Amino acid sequence: GRYIIEFGMGTDFHGQDVSKAAAKAVKDGCFPAVCLCGLSEVLRLEDLNQVKITVTVAVPRPEEVNP
């Protein structure tokens, strides 16, 4: 398989809410700087629905994250 890896970081200084920090990290890693122009040509995809996205979020207190 082919991989594109993006990293993001999120914090919630005031409320120390782990779920909010995790959501900010996912948003930071996925949206601001990602440009996948030409992805279908490079991977020879006929349908972008063939692309799988896997997200791994690391937090200090995983039991506190609301899915």
N, C-alpha and C positions, 0 to 999 in steps of 0.2 A: 504494500500500500504506500501511498504518498501522504506526507504529513505537512501541515502548516501549523506552526506553534505560535501562539500569542500569549503574552503574560499581562495580567492586570493586577492592580492593587486597590483595595478599598479599606477605608477606616470609618468608624463612627466614634469620634472623640468624645462627644457630649453624652450620648446615651449608652455608649459601649454595647450597642446592640449587634451581636454577631451576625444575625440575618441581614441587617442593613449593610454591614461591611462586606459580606459575601456578595450581595447583589451589586454593590458598587464595584467590586473587583471584577465580576463577570462583565458588567457594562464597560468598564475601563479597558478590559482586555479585548473586547469584541468590536466596539463601535468607533472610537475616535480616530484610529490610525490605520484601520484595516482596509486595504484596497485589493480586491481579488479580480481585477480586470483581466480578462483572458483566461480565467480558470478553466472554463469549458474547453478551450482550445488546447491548453497545456496538458490537461488530463484526458483529452479526447472524449469528453462527456457529451452525450446527445441530450441529456436531461439533467438539470442541476438538482433534481430531486434524488439523484443517485449519491449526492454528497452527504456523508454522515458527520455530525458534529458531536464530539464528546467533550464535556466540560468537567474538570476536576477542580474542586475548591478546597483549599486547605485553610482551616481556621483553628484557633487555639482551644475553642470549646465546641466541638462539633455537635454535641448533644443539645446545644442551645439553638441550632439553626432550624428555622421553620421552613419546610420545603415549599 
